[in-house]
Amino acid sequence: MSENGNHEHEQEMIVISNEDGQEETFEVLFQFERDNGHKYILLTPADEDEGEDDDETAEQEVYPFRYEEDGENINLIPIEDESEWDMIEEVLHTLETELNHDDG
């Protein structure tokens, strides 16, 4: 169990190569699957001031993707459909509400 957060398990990390070929590390915030079989993943940059414990300050950047599993790898698909964006926003709002209740 980690002492620097409320998580009882190690956060899963994903490394993504950007357009310039540089690798960036992201923390998996949440993963879920819809009834239509589409899988989604919400990522946040892992290198954002991990030492700071100011929950009330800056908002966390979140990058949503649809994904498909390919063996041990996953293929990230950018969200382009407006209905998918709306659904992602609902999920984020629900997560934020749950997290705020857990902290309070």
C-alpha positions, 0 to 999 in steps of 0.5 A: 500500500502506498503512503503518498495517495489513497490508492491501495494498488500500484498505478498502471503506466503506459509509455507513448511515443509522440510525433517526434519519436520521444517517449512520454509516460502516462498514468492510467486514470480509468479504463472501462468498456461500453455495451457496444464492445468499445474499450476506453482508457483515460490517461494523465501525464505521469511527470506532473509534479508527483511530489506535490500533494495539493489536491485543491490546486491545478486541474489534472490533464486527462487524455481519453482514447478508445483502444483495441488490444493487440496481444500484449500491446494496445492501439490507442484511437483518438476520440473524434465522434461527438457522442463519444466525447459527450460520454467521456465527459459524463464518465469524467464528471462521475469520476470527479464526483466520486473522488470528491466524496471519497476525499471529504 
